[in-house]
Amino acid sequence: MALTEPRTTIAKSDDAADHSLREWLEVVDALGQLRHISGASTDPEIGEVADFLQHEEQSPAAIFENIPGYDPMFRVLVNSFGHTDRIAMTLGLPSGLGKVALSETWRKRIRNLKYIPPRFVADGPVMENVVRGDAVDMNIFPTPKWHTLDGGRYIGTGSFDITRDPDDGWVNLGTYRVMIHGKDTLGYYISPGKHGRMHRQKYFERNERCPVAMVFGGDPLQFLASCTEIPLGVSEYEWVGGVRGAPVDVIEGPVTGLPIPANAEIVVEGFASADNMRTEGPFGEWTGYYGSASREEPVLKVEALYYRNNPILVGAPPAQPPEEMVRARSILRSALLMDELERFGVPDVVGAWQHEVGGTRMFTVVSVKQRYPGHARQVLHLASQSRSAAYAGRYTVVVDEDIDPSDLEEVMWAVCSRSDPATSIDIVHRAWSTPLDPIIPPARRDIGDYTSSRALIDATRPWEWRDKFAPVNAPPREVREAARRRWAYLFER
């Protein structure tokens, strides 16, 4: 449903829950998973703490206050999704689940999701402070320098951009990095093939300015939606509404007409044009490298700034995986992959996992109960080019049903013992990648060739003699689990 259809605007929402970042933080604080840090600097201390926290499993979120050199009421939040229970809470799922169980519970939850369009309201907390024209100054916000070699301060890491397709009105929310160039100019990079770039390019091809709104702190579920593969043509607002069973409250942006979240912390509106470019980057990316050098990228001229009193800037800087965001994305993307394989009609897929160590993109594992010759290879090729795994993929592995696809040690044991390098590996050439891919050589970058190969590894017992394959020397999984429960006291101190 396009958001350009006739709508009714109400004065304000009367829902008991406002689904704001602040409501979410109250729950996190009640769980004992929020730390308050006073007096840390934007360079290097906030970035150092963020890196430390997001590389520790089941770690707390941290909110920085009284940041030197800035209004003491301006705050920065990091490591929102550093604990499985916080991810579950954001998705509206029970706490205490393991990551595989959480992913499967999520998959069942959204299987028959009914999209709910957003609700337009006349006002909201984001409009508590309105700044227009020459008065706009993005430097008032305590924007950290996240990584040592970054080319500037990136206000957009835990953020999302709002754009509209000029043809059909489809509104997209997408997470793309945003750099502060000046008081009212922001540079933003979008990888080729992403929905926001598709929208922007349509405007540029018509010699028109592209309207953009950027949200630099808001509802965590909206943020997760913006960095998850939502079906083409579906607005993330509709998806979030469907997940919650209630519409997202939005305000029609006074400058662009784009729908902006009424309860957001910080929002800007402006326009980008093809003739306004500036050097952007470098920036430490999700691969764990500075995969793309500085280049000329479009600039957003900020025409309006809105923010709540005591605003919270959300930081989710990418880092060497596994880290905070990939732990959340692995749950969502693994569920999407399972759904895609189900829609492809592949029988007896037992499980799938987009591994954190590969940034949930570069290492994909699927477990199957083999039913016929070629079954494993079929799964390999379909999985490697599915929408949830195709972008920047590297290795896709298929294993038997006795292997837990989320357990890296079990997977690599299967690769080492059930695959033959000469016959078990297929290579796909010129697959979809990204300028952020560090293995693309300079000569290909110079001509804009951002493709890479894929290794598809069949780590299943060979179908033709699977019954003669050496038996494993470990007890069945259910026996092992029962024994672990029985003897758990041995680990108590």
Buried (B, 14 or more C-beta within 10 A) or exposed (E): BBBEEEBEEEEEBEEEEBBBBBEBBEEBBEBEBBBEBEEBBBBBBBBBBBBEBBBEEEBBBBBBBBBEEBEEEBBBBBBBBBBBBBBBBBBEBEEEBEBBBBBBBBBEBBEEEEBBBBBBBEEBBBBEEEBBEEEBEBEBBBBBBBBEEBBBBBBBBBBBBBBBBBEEEBBBBBBBBBBBBBEBBBBBBBBBEBBBBBBBBBBBEEEEBBBBBBBBBBBBBBBBBBBBBBEEEBBBBBBBBBBBEBBBBBBBBBBBEBBBBBBBBBBBBBBBBBEEBBBBBBBBBBBBBBBBEEEEBBBBBBBBBBBBEBBBBBBBBBBBBBBBBBBBBBBBBBBBBBBBBEEEEBBEBBBBBBBBBBBBBBBBBBBBEBEEEEBBBBBBBBBBBBEBBBBBBBBBBBBBBBBBBBBBEBBEBBBEEBBEEEEBBBEBEEBBBBBBBEEBEEEEBEEEEBEBEBBBBBBBBBBEEEEEEEEEEEEEEEEEEEEEEEEEEEEEE
